[in-house]
Amino acid sequence: MTKPKIAQKSPAPVQVVAGKTYYWCSCGESKSQPFCDGSHKGSGFSPVPYTGEKDGIVYFCACKQSSNGVLCDGSHKALS
């Protein structure tokens, strides 16, 4: 797999905890989006760590096209 699968065409809002590390799925195959469940094994993709800066809602990228890393930058709006 060279391109990630589009898991969904909208961001995934998640309540995060300051100091806790989350592992974002970069391949799009995980059944526990937006987080990794190990589905990437053998694909060349690997999970990307994100540590909460403060308690609150974070909008993780679920289309896997964001130029803002694990966070949504609105790239899903340009997908057909």
PDB file of N, CA, C and O in Angstrom:
ATOM      1  N   MET A   1       0.851  -1.173   0.000  1.00  0.00           N
ATOM      2  CA  MET A   1       0.000   0.000   0.000  1.00  0.00           C
ATOM      3  C   MET A   1       0.896   1.234   0.000  1.00  0.00           C
ATOM      4  O   MET A   1       1.767   1.370   0.859  1.00  0.00           O
ATOM      5  N   THR A   2       0.687   2.130  -0.957  1.00  0.00           N
ATOM      6  CA  THR A   2       1.496   3.343  -1.020  1.00  0.00           C
ATOM      7  C   THR A   2       0.729   4.572  -0.557  1.00  0.00           C
ATOM      8  O   THR A   2       1.325   5.538  -0.080  1.00  0.00           O
ATOM      9  N   LYS A   3      -0.589   4.536  -0.697  1.00  0.00           N
ATOM     10  CA  LYS A   3      -1.423   5.641  -0.240  1.00  0.00           C
ATOM     11  C   LYS A   3      -2.335   5.131   0.868  1.00  0.00           C
ATOM     12  O   LYS A   3      -2.798   3.991   0.829  1.00  0.00           O
ATOM     13  N   PRO A   4      -2.589   5.988   1.861  1.00  0.00           N
ATOM     14  CA  PRO A   4      -3.487   5.541   2.930  1.00  0.00           C
ATOM     15  C   PRO A   4      -4.928   5.468   2.451  1.00  0.00           C
ATOM     16  O   PRO A   4      -5.332   6.189   1.539  1.00  0.00           O
ATOM     17  N   LYS A   5      -5.687   4.599   3.072  1.00  0.00           N
ATOM     18  CA  LYS A   5      -7.122   4.491   2.797  1.00  0.00           C
ATOM     19  C   LYS A   5      -7.828   5.666   3.475  1.00  0.00           C
ATOM     20  O   LYS A   5      -7.479   6.040   4.595  1.00  0.00           O
ATOM     21  N   ILE A   6      -8.804   6.238   2.806  1.00  0.00           N
ATOM     22  CA  ILE A   6      -9.610   7.301   3.399  1.00  0.00           C
ATOM     23  C   ILE A   6     -10.601   6.632   4.339  1.00  0.00           C
ATOM     24  O   ILE A   6     -11.523   5.950   3.891  1.00  0.00           O
ATOM     25  N   ALA A   7     -10.415   6.823   5.631  1.00  0.00           N
ATOM     26  CA  ALA A   7     -11.286   6.183   6.620  1.00  0.00           C
ATOM     27  C   ALA A   7     -12.655   6.865   6.668  1.00  0.00           C
ATOM     28  O   ALA A   7     -13.683   6.194   6.763  1.00  0.00           O
ATOM     29  N   GLN A   8     -12.666   8.197   6.602  1.00  0.00           N
ATOM     30  CA  GLN A   8     -13.914   8.956   6.520  1.00  0.00           C
ATOM     31  C   GLN A   8     -13.590  10.350   6.021  1.00  0.00           C
ATOM     32  O   GLN A   8     -12.446  10.796   6.106  1.00  0.00           O
ATOM     33  N   LYS A   9     -14.595  11.037   5.502  1.00  0.00           N
ATOM     34  CA  LYS A   9     -14.392  12.359   4.908  1.00  0.00           C
ATOM     35  C   LYS A   9     -14.838  13.465   5.852  1.00  0.00           C
ATOM     36  O   LYS A   9     -15.497  14.420   5.442  1.00  0.00           O
ATOM     37  N   SER A  10     -14.476  13.325   7.106  1.00  0.00           N
ATOM     38  CA  SER A  10     -14.719  14.343   8.129  1.00  0.00           C
ATOM     39  C   SER A  10     -13.739  14.086   9.265  1.00  0.00           C
ATOM     40  O   SER A  10     -13.244  12.969   9.416  1.00  0.00           O
ATOM     41  N   PRO A  11     -13.456  15.111  10.067  1.00  0.00           N
ATOM     42  CA  PRO A  11     -12.528  14.902  11.170  1.00  0.00           C
ATOM     43  C   PRO A  11     -13.142  14.025  12.257  1.00  0.00           C
ATOM     44  O   PRO A  11     -14.360  13.859  12.326  1.00  0.00           O
ATOM     45  N   ALA A  12     -12.289  13.476  13.093  1.00  0.00           N
ATOM     46  CA  ALA A  12     -12.733  12.634  14.208  1.00  0.00           C
ATOM     47  C   ALA A  12     -12.486  13.394  15.513  1.00  0.00           C
ATOM     48  O   ALA A  12     -11.350  13.479  15.977  1.00  0.00           O
ATOM     49  N   PRO A  13     -13.554  13.949  16.105  1.00  0.00           N
ATOM     50  CA  PRO A  13     -13.366  14.666  17.374  1.00  0.00           C
ATOM     51  C   PRO A  13     -13.153  13.685  18.522  1.00  0.00           C
ATOM     52  O   PRO A  13     -13.909  12.727  18.688  1.00  0.00           O
ATOM     53  N   VAL A  14     -12.112  13.939  19.309  1.00  0.00           N
ATOM     54  CA  VAL A  14     -11.765  13.053  20.419  1.00  0.00           C
ATOM     55  C   VAL A  14     -11.443  13.899  21.640  1.00  0.00           C
ATOM     56  O   VAL A  14     -10.704  14.880  21.548  1.00  0.00           O
ATOM     57  N   GLN A  15     -11.995  13.521  22.771  1.00  0.00           N
ATOM     58  CA  GLN A  15     -11.651  14.155  24.048  1.00  0.00           C
ATOM     59  C   GLN A  15     -10.296  13.601  24.483  1.00  0.00           C
ATOM     60  O   GLN A  15     -10.171  12.407  24.756  1.00  0.00           O
ATOM     61  N   VAL A  16      -9.277  14.469  24.548  1.00  0.00           N
ATOM     62  CA  VAL A  16      -7.940  14.018  24.944  1.00  0.00           C
ATOM     63  C   VAL A  16      -7.597  14.541  26.340  1.00  0.00           C
ATOM     64  O   VAL A  16      -8.211  15.478  26.850  1.00  0.00           O
ATOM     65  N   VAL A  17      -6.603  13.902  26.928  1.00  0.00           N
ATOM     66  CA  VAL A  17      -6.127  14.256  28.264  1.00  0.00           C
ATOM     67  C   VAL A  17      -4.701  14.798  28.138  1.00  0.00           C
ATOM     68  O   VAL A  17      -3.865  14.204  27.457  1.00  0.00           O
ATOM     69  N   ALA A  18      -4.434  15.906  28.786  1.00  0.00           N
ATOM     70  CA  ALA A  18      -3.100  16.501  28.757  1.00  0.00           C
ATOM     71  C   ALA A  18      -2.060  15.493  29.223  1.00  0.00           C
ATOM     72  O   ALA A  18      -2.231  14.855  30.262  1.00  0.00           O
ATOM     73  N   GLY A  19      -0.979  15.348  28.453  1.00  0.00           N
ATOM     74  CA  GLY A  19       0.115  14.464  28.806  1.00  0.00           C
ATOM     75  C   GLY A  19      -0.048  13.020  28.368  1.00  0.00           C
ATOM     76  O   GLY A  19       0.914  12.253  28.408  1.00  0.00           O
ATOM     77  N   LYS A  20      -1.247  12.634  27.949  1.00  0.00           N
ATOM     78  CA  LYS A  20      -1.471  11.262  27.489  1.00  0.00           C
ATOM     79  C   LYS A  20      -1.088  11.153  26.012  1.00  0.00           C
ATOM     80  O   LYS A  20      -1.359  12.061  25.226  1.00  0.00           O
ATOM     81  N   THR A  21      -0.459  10.042  25.640  1.00  0.00           N
ATOM     82  CA  THR A  21      -0.063   9.827  24.252  1.00  0.00           C
ATOM     83  C   THR A  21      -1.059   8.907  23.562  1.00  0.00           C
ATOM     84  O   THR A  21      -1.446   7.866  24.093  1.00  0.00           O
ATOM     85  N   TYR A  22      -1.461   9.318  22.368  1.00  0.00           N
ATOM     86  CA  TYR A  22      -2.403   8.578  21.528  1.00  0.00           C
ATOM     87  C   TYR A  22      -1.652   8.199  20.255  1.00  0.00           C
ATOM     88  O   TYR A  22      -0.744   8.915  19.832  1.00  0.00           O
ATOM     89  N   TYR A  23      -2.021   7.093  19.651  1.00  0.00           N
ATOM     90  CA  TYR A  23      -1.340   6.629  18.443  1.00  0.00           C
ATOM     91  C   TYR A  23      -2.312   6.652  17.267  1.00  0.00           C
ATOM     92  O   TYR A  23      -3.182   5.792  17.128  1.00  0.00           O
ATOM     93  N   TRP A  24      -2.131   7.670  16.426  1.00  0.00           N
ATOM     94  CA  TRP A  24      -2.994   7.927  15.272  1.00  0.00           C
ATOM     95  C   TRP A  24      -2.696   6.939  14.152  1.00  0.00           C
ATOM     96  O   TRP A  24      -1.535   6.667  13.843  1.00  0.00           O
ATOM     97  N   CYS A  25      -3.742   6.410  13.554  1.00  0.00           N
ATOM     98  CA  CYS A  25      -3.627   5.495  12.418  1.00  0.00           C
ATOM     99  C   CYS A  25      -3.247   6.296  11.171  1.00  0.00           C
ATOM    100  O   CYS A  25      -3.956   7.229  10.795  1.00  0.00           O
ATOM    101  N   SER A  26      -2.148   5.940  10.539  1.00  0.00           N
ATOM    102  CA  SER A  26      -1.722   6.641   9.318  1.00  0.00           C
ATOM    103  C   SER A  26      -2.100   5.883   8.048  1.00  0.00           C
ATOM    104  O   SER A  26      -2.025   6.440   6.953  1.00  0.00           O
ATOM    105  N   CYS A  27      -2.507   4.616   8.181  1.00  0.00           N
ATOM    106  CA  CYS A  27      -2.811   3.810   6.990  1.00  0.00           C
ATOM    107  C   CYS A  27      -4.282   3.870   6.577  1.00  0.00           C
ATOM    108  O   CYS A  27      -4.615   3.634   5.415  1.00  0.00           O
ATOM    109  N   GLY A  28      -5.160   4.186   7.530  1.00  0.00           N
ATOM    110  CA  GLY A  28      -6.589   4.246   7.245  1.00  0.00           C
ATOM    111  C   GLY A  28      -7.307   2.918   7.366  1.00  0.00           C
ATOM    112  O   GLY A  28      -8.519   2.859   7.156  1.00  0.00           O
ATOM    113  N   GLU A  29      -6.600   1.854   7.698  1.00  0.00           N
ATOM    114  CA  GLU A  29      -7.195   0.515   7.760  1.00  0.00           C
ATOM    115  C   GLU A  29      -7.717   0.127   9.154  1.00  0.00           C
ATOM    116  O   GLU A  29      -8.471  -0.837   9.284  1.00  0.00           O
ATOM    117  N   SER A  30      -7.324   0.863  10.179  1.00  0.00           N
ATOM    118  CA  SER A  30      -7.705   0.528  11.545  1.00  0.00           C
ATOM    119  C   SER A  30      -9.224   0.529  11.733  1.00  0.00           C
ATOM    120  O   SER A  30      -9.926   1.390  11.203  1.00  0.00           O
ATOM    121  N   LYS A  31      -9.708  -0.433  12.481  1.00  0.00           N
ATOM    122  CA  LYS A  31     -11.139  -0.502  12.804  1.00  0.00           C
ATOM    123  C   LYS A  31     -11.468   0.399  13.990  1.00  0.00           C
ATOM    124  O   LYS A  31     -12.642   0.581  14.313  1.00  0.00           O
ATOM    125  N   SER A  32     -10.453   0.967  14.647  1.00  0.00           N
ATOM    126  CA  SER A  32     -10.684   1.848  15.790  1.00  0.00           C
ATOM    127  C   SER A  32     -10.227   3.273  15.481  1.00  0.00           C
ATOM    128  O   SER A  32      -9.531   3.903  16.277  1.00  0.00           O
ATOM    129  N   GLN A  33     -10.629   3.767  14.311  1.00  0.00           N
ATOM    130  CA  GLN A  33     -10.285   5.117  13.867  1.00  0.00           C
ATOM    131  C   GLN A  33     -10.663   6.146  14.921  1.00  0.00           C
ATOM    132  O   GLN A  33     -11.691   5.998  15.583  1.00  0.00           O
ATOM    133  N   PRO A  34      -9.854   7.184  15.089  1.00  0.00           N
ATOM    134  CA  PRO A  34      -8.677   7.534  14.299  1.00  0.00           C
ATOM    135  C   PRO A  34      -7.386   6.910  14.811  1.00  0.00           C
ATOM    136  O   PRO A  34      -6.294   7.302  14.399  1.00  0.00           O
ATOM    137  N   PHE A  35      -7.512   5.940  15.710  1.00  0.00           N
ATOM    138  CA  PHE A  35      -6.336   5.364  16.348  1.00  0.00           C
ATOM    139  C   PHE A  35      -5.933   4.017  15.756  1.00  0.00           C
ATOM    140  O   PHE A  35      -6.739   3.313  15.147  1.00  0.00           O
ATOM    141  N   CYS A  36      -4.682   3.688  15.951  1.00  0.00           N
ATOM    142  CA  CYS A  36      -4.091   2.466  15.411  1.00  0.00           C
ATOM    143  C   CYS A  36      -4.580   1.224  16.150  1.00  0.00           C
ATOM    144  O   CYS A  36      -4.705   1.224  17.375  1.00  0.00           O
ATOM    145  N   ASP A  37      -4.853   0.171  15.388  1.00  0.00           N
ATOM    146  CA  ASP A  37      -5.177  -1.133  15.981  1.00  0.00           C
ATOM    147  C   ASP A  37      -4.228  -2.220  15.467  1.00  0.00           C
ATOM    148  O   ASP A  37      -4.458  -3.408  15.694  1.00  0.00           O
ATOM    149  N   GLY A  38      -3.158  -1.807  14.771  1.00  0.00           N
ATOM    150  CA  GLY A  38      -2.178  -2.762  14.259  1.00  0.00           C
ATOM    151  C   GLY A  38      -2.433  -3.222  12.842  1.00  0.00           C
ATOM    152  O   GLY A  38      -1.669  -4.030  12.314  1.00  0.00           O
ATOM    153  N   SER A  39      -3.500  -2.724  12.201  1.00  0.00           N
ATOM    154  CA  SER A  39      -3.847  -3.149  10.831  1.00  0.00           C
ATOM    155  C   SER A  39      -2.782  -2.791   9.804  1.00  0.00           C
ATOM    156  O   SER A  39      -2.783  -3.346   8.706  1.00  0.00           O
ATOM    157  N   HIS A  40      -1.883  -1.888  10.128  1.00  0.00           N
ATOM    158  CA  HIS A  40      -0.853  -1.430   9.192  1.00  0.00           C
ATOM    159  C   HIS A  40       0.263  -2.464   8.996  1.00  0.00           C
ATOM    160  O   HIS A  40       1.051  -2.329   8.059  1.00  0.00           O
ATOM    161  N   LYS A  41       0.352  -3.456   9.822  1.00  0.00           N
ATOM    162  CA  LYS A  41       1.483  -4.400   9.771  1.00  0.00           C
ATOM    163  C   LYS A  41       1.722  -4.916   8.354  1.00  0.00           C
ATOM    164  O   LYS A  41       0.816  -5.435   7.702  1.00  0.00           O
ATOM    165  N   GLY A  42       2.960  -4.760   7.897  1.00  0.00           N
ATOM    166  CA  GLY A  42       3.352  -5.201   6.570  1.00  0.00           C
ATOM    167  C   GLY A  42       3.048  -4.209   5.458  1.00  0.00           C
ATOM    168  O   GLY A  42       3.305  -4.493   4.288  1.00  0.00           O
ATOM    169  N   SER A  43       2.502  -3.042   5.811  1.00  0.00           N
ATOM    170  CA  SER A  43       2.085  -2.078   4.792  1.00  0.00           C
ATOM    171  C   SER A  43       3.094  -0.969   4.532  1.00  0.00           C
ATOM    172  O   SER A  43       2.987  -0.270   3.524  1.00  0.00           O
ATOM    173  N   GLY A  44       4.068  -0.791   5.412  1.00  0.00           N
ATOM    174  CA  GLY A  44       4.995   0.330   5.281  1.00  0.00           C
ATOM    175  C   GLY A  44       4.534   1.547   6.071  1.00  0.00           C
ATOM    176  O   GLY A  44       5.287   2.511   6.208  1.00  0.00           O
ATOM    177  N   PHE A  45       3.313   1.522   6.591  1.00  0.00           N
ATOM    178  CA  PHE A  45       2.808   2.599   7.431  1.00  0.00           C
ATOM    179  C   PHE A  45       3.077   2.258   8.887  1.00  0.00           C
ATOM    180  O   PHE A  45       3.258   1.090   9.232  1.00  0.00           O
ATOM    181  N   SER A  46       3.104   3.274   9.740  1.00  0.00           N
ATOM    182  CA  SER A  46       3.224   3.041  11.175  1.00  0.00           C
ATOM    183  C   SER A  46       2.429   4.107  11.917  1.00  0.00           C
ATOM    184  O   SER A  46       2.187   5.187  11.378  1.00  0.00           O
ATOM    185  N   PRO A  47       2.022   3.815  13.148  1.00  0.00           N
ATOM    186  CA  PRO A  47       1.236   4.777  13.902  1.00  0.00           C
ATOM    187  C   PRO A  47       2.063   6.018  14.232  1.00  0.00           C
ATOM    188  O   PRO A  47       3.287   5.958  14.352  1.00  0.00           O
ATOM    189  N   VAL A  48       1.366   7.141  14.375  1.00  0.00           N
ATOM    190  CA  VAL A  48       2.020   8.413  14.682  1.00  0.00           C
ATOM    191  C   VAL A  48       1.591   8.843  16.087  1.00  0.00           C
ATOM    192  O   VAL A  48       0.398   8.995  16.349  1.00  0.00           O
ATOM    193  N   PRO A  49       2.559   9.042  16.994  1.00  0.00           N
ATOM    194  CA  PRO A  49       2.198   9.443  18.346  1.00  0.00           C
ATOM    195  C   PRO A  49       1.750  10.901  18.410  1.00  0.00           C
ATOM    196  O   PRO A  49       2.295  11.767  17.726  1.00  0.00           O
ATOM    197  N   TYR A  50       0.755  11.147  19.239  1.00  0.00           N
ATOM    198  CA  TYR A  50       0.273  12.507  19.523  1.00  0.00           C
ATOM    199  C   TYR A  50       0.071  12.594  21.031  1.00  0.00           C
ATOM    200  O   TYR A  50      -0.640  11.774  21.613  1.00  0.00           O
ATOM    201  N   THR A  51       0.688  13.572  21.657  1.00  0.00           N
ATOM    202  CA  THR A  51       0.529  13.762  23.088  1.00  0.00           C
ATOM    203  C   THR A  51      -0.345  14.979  23.331  1.00  0.00           C
ATOM    204  O   THR A  51      -0.061  16.067  22.831  1.00  0.00           O
ATOM    205  N   GLY A  52      -1.407  14.792  24.100  1.00  0.00           N
ATOM    206  CA  GLY A  52      -2.324  15.883  24.397  1.00  0.00           C
ATOM    207  C   GLY A  52      -1.615  17.033  25.092  1.00  0.00           C
ATOM    208  O   GLY A  52      -0.896  16.838  26.072  1.00  0.00           O
ATOM    209  N   GLU A  53      -1.829  18.231  24.570  1.00  0.00           N
ATOM    210  CA  GLU A  53      -1.209  19.414  25.167  1.00  0.00           C
ATOM    211  C   GLU A  53      -2.042  19.920  26.340  1.00  0.00           C
ATOM    212  O   GLU A  53      -1.502  20.439  27.317  1.00  0.00           O
ATOM    213  N   LYS A  54      -3.362  19.764  26.236  1.00  0.00           N
ATOM    214  CA  LYS A  54      -4.271  20.155  27.308  1.00  0.00           C
ATOM    215  C   LYS A  54      -5.520  19.296  27.199  1.00  0.00           C
ATOM    216  O   LYS A  54      -5.789  18.719  26.145  1.00  0.00           O
ATOM    217  N   ASP A  55      -6.275  19.207  28.269  1.00  0.00           N
ATOM    218  CA  ASP A  55      -7.536  18.467  28.236  1.00  0.00           C
ATOM    219  C   ASP A  55      -8.498  19.181  27.296  1.00  0.00           C
ATOM    220  O   ASP A  55      -8.601  20.407  27.330  1.00  0.00           O
ATOM    221  N   GLY A  56      -9.195  18.431  26.463  1.00  0.00           N
ATOM    222  CA  GLY A  56     -10.169  19.036  25.562  1.00  0.00           C
ATOM    223  C   GLY A  56     -10.355  18.214  24.304  1.00  0.00           C
ATOM    224  O   GLY A  56      -9.779  17.137  24.149  1.00  0.00           O
ATOM    225  N   ILE A  57     -11.180  18.751  23.401  1.00  0.00           N
ATOM    226  CA  ILE A  57     -11.481  18.068  22.140  1.00  0.00           C
ATOM    227  C   ILE A  57     -10.410  18.408  21.108  1.00  0.00           C
ATOM    228  O   ILE A  57     -10.037  19.567  20.923  1.00  0.00           O
ATOM    229  N   VAL A  58      -9.935  17.368  20.450  1.00  0.00           N
ATOM    230  CA  VAL A  58      -8.973  17.506  19.354  1.00  0.00           C
ATOM    231  C   VAL A  58      -9.612  16.874  18.130  1.00  0.00           C
ATOM    232  O   VAL A  58     -10.245  15.823  18.224  1.00  0.00           O
ATOM    233  N   TYR A  59      -9.444  17.516  16.984  1.00  0.00           N
ATOM    234  CA  TYR A  59     -10.012  17.004  15.738  1.00  0.00           C
ATOM    235  C   TYR A  59      -8.916  16.300  14.941  1.00  0.00           C
ATOM    236  O   TYR A  59      -8.112  16.934  14.258  1.00  0.00           O
ATOM    237  N   PHE A  60      -8.906  14.964  15.050  1.00  0.00           N
ATOM    238  CA  PHE A  60      -7.919  14.164  14.338  1.00  0.00           C
ATOM    239  C   PHE A  60      -8.344  14.003  12.878  1.00  0.00           C
ATOM    240  O   PHE A  60      -9.533  13.920  12.570  1.00  0.00           O
ATOM    241  N   CYS A  61      -7.353  13.961  11.988  1.00  0.00           N
ATOM    242  CA  CYS A  61      -7.608  13.731  10.572  1.00  0.00           C
ATOM    243  C   CYS A  61      -8.057  12.283  10.373  1.00  0.00           C
ATOM    244  O   CYS A  61      -7.401  11.352  10.842  1.00  0.00           O
ATOM    245  N   ALA A  62      -9.166  12.105   9.682  1.00  0.00           N
ATOM    246  CA  ALA A  62      -9.649  10.755   9.382  1.00  0.00           C
ATOM    247  C   ALA A  62      -9.558  10.443   7.893  1.00  0.00           C
ATOM    248  O   ALA A  62      -9.715   9.291   7.489  1.00  0.00           O
ATOM    249  N   CYS A  63      -9.303  11.472   7.069  1.00  0.00           N
ATOM    250  CA  CYS A  63      -9.164  11.218   5.631  1.00  0.00           C
ATOM    251  C   CYS A  63      -7.728  10.836   5.270  1.00  0.00           C
ATOM    252  O   CYS A  63      -7.464  10.339   4.175  1.00  0.00           O
ATOM    253  N   LYS A  64      -6.811  11.073   6.196  1.00  0.00           N
ATOM    254  CA  LYS A  64      -5.395  10.720   6.046  1.00  0.00           C
ATOM    255  C   LYS A  64      -4.695  11.563   4.972  1.00  0.00           C
ATOM    256  O   LYS A  64      -3.659  11.158   4.445  1.00  0.00           O
ATOM    257  N   GLN A  65      -5.259  12.735   4.646  1.00  0.00           N
ATOM    258  CA  GLN A  65      -4.687  13.605   3.626  1.00  0.00           C
ATOM    259  C   GLN A  65      -4.158  14.916   4.207  1.00  0.00           C
ATOM    260  O   GLN A  65      -3.616  15.731   3.460  1.00  0.00           O
ATOM    261  N   SER A  66      -4.297  15.142   5.496  1.00  0.00           N
ATOM    262  CA  SER A  66      -3.940  16.408   6.124  1.00  0.00           C
ATOM    263  C   SER A  66      -2.451  16.720   6.013  1.00  0.00           C
ATOM    264  O   SER A  66      -1.604  15.846   6.199  1.00  0.00           O
ATOM    265  N   SER A  67      -2.149  17.973   5.708  1.00  0.00           N
ATOM    266  CA  SER A  67      -0.750  18.404   5.711  1.00  0.00           C
ATOM    267  C   SER A  67      -0.374  18.889   7.113  1.00  0.00           C
ATOM    268  O   SER A  67       0.736  19.371   7.336  1.00  0.00           O
ATOM    269  N   ASN A  68      -1.303  18.756   8.040  1.00  0.00           N
ATOM    270  CA  ASN A  68      -1.121  19.175   9.431  1.00  0.00           C
ATOM    271  C   ASN A  68      -0.850  17.961  10.326  1.00  0.00           C
ATOM    272  O   ASN A  68      -1.141  17.995  11.521  1.00  0.00           O
ATOM    273  N   GLY A  69      -0.301  16.903   9.759  1.00  0.00           N
ATOM    274  CA  GLY A  69      -0.006  15.703  10.533  1.00  0.00           C
ATOM    275  C   GLY A  69      -1.263  14.993  10.982  1.00  0.00           C
ATOM    276  O   GLY A  69      -2.150  14.732  10.170  1.00  0.00           O
ATOM    277  N   VAL A  70      -1.357  14.677  12.261  1.00  0.00           N
ATOM    278  CA  VAL A  70      -2.474  13.914  12.782  1.00  0.00           C
ATOM    279  C   VAL A  70      -3.739  14.750  12.913  1.00  0.00           C
ATOM    280  O   VAL A  70      -4.832  14.199  13.039  1.00  0.00           O
ATOM    281  N   LEU A  71      -3.605  16.061  12.887  1.00  0.00           N
ATOM    282  CA  LEU A  71      -4.744  16.950  13.083  1.00  0.00           C
ATOM    283  C   LEU A  71      -5.371  17.380  11.759  1.00  0.00           C
ATOM    284  O   LEU A  71      -4.679  17.582  10.761  1.00  0.00           O
ATOM    285  N   CYS A  72      -6.686  17.515  11.774  1.00  0.00           N
ATOM    286  CA  CYS A  72      -7.427  17.914  10.575  1.00  0.00           C
ATOM    287  C   CYS A  72      -7.041  19.313  10.124  1.00  0.00           C
ATOM    288  O   CYS A  72      -6.919  20.227  10.940  1.00  0.00           O
ATOM    289  N   ASP A  73      -6.851  19.474   8.818  1.00  0.00           N
ATOM    290  CA  ASP A  73      -6.613  20.798   8.237  1.00  0.00           C
ATOM    291  C   ASP A  73      -7.663  21.148   7.187  1.00  0.00           C
ATOM    292  O   ASP A  73      -7.515  22.130   6.459  1.00  0.00           O
ATOM    293  N   GLY A  74      -8.725  20.344   7.108  1.00  0.00           N
ATOM    294  CA  GLY A  74      -9.802  20.594   6.146  1.00  0.00           C
ATOM    295  C   GLY A  74      -9.593  19.937   4.792  1.00  0.00           C
ATOM    296  O   GLY A  74     -10.396  20.145   3.882  1.00  0.00           O
ATOM    297  N   SER A  75      -8.539  19.151   4.635  1.00  0.00           N
ATOM    298  CA  SER A  75      -8.253  18.504   3.347  1.00  0.00           C
ATOM    299  C   SER A  75      -9.406  17.626   2.873  1.00  0.00           C
ATOM    300  O   SER A  75      -9.575  17.430   1.669  1.00  0.00           O
ATOM    301  N   HIS A  76     -10.202  17.094   3.803  1.00  0.00           N
ATOM    302  CA  HIS A  76     -11.325  16.228   3.437  1.00  0.00           C
ATOM    303  C   HIS A  76     -12.357  16.945   2.569  1.00  0.00           C
ATOM    304  O   HIS A  76     -13.094  16.300   1.824  1.00  0.00           O
ATOM    305  N   LYS A  77     -12.414  18.264   2.659  1.00  0.00           N
ATOM    306  CA  LYS A  77     -13.391  19.053   1.870  1.00  0.00           C
ATOM    307  C   LYS A  77     -13.096  18.995   0.375  1.00  0.00           C
ATOM    308  O   LYS A  77     -13.994  19.215  -0.437  1.00  0.00           O
ATOM    309  N   ALA A  78     -11.848  18.703  -0.002  1.00  0.00           N
ATOM    310  CA  ALA A  78     -11.463  18.647  -1.414  1.00  0.00           C
ATOM    311  C   ALA A  78     -11.573  17.251  -2.014  1.00  0.00           C
ATOM    312  O   ALA A  78     -11.321  17.065  -3.205  1.00  0.00           O
ATOM    313  N   LEU A  79     -11.948  16.267  -1.192  1.00  0.00           N
ATOM    314  CA  LEU A  79     -12.056  14.897  -1.688  1.00  0.00           C
ATOM    315  C   LEU A  79     -13.378  14.679  -2.412  1.00  0.00           C
ATOM    316  O   LEU A  79     -14.412  15.224  -2.025  1.00  0.00           O
ATOM    317  N   SER A  80     -13.327  13.882  -3.457  1.00  0.00           N
ATOM    318  CA  SER A  80     -14.572  13.616  -4.190  1.00  0.00           C
ATOM    319  C   SER A  80     -15.224  12.353  -3.691  1.00  0.00           C
ATOM    320  O   SER A  80     -16.281  11.967  -4.187  1.00  0.00           O
TER     321      SER A  80
END
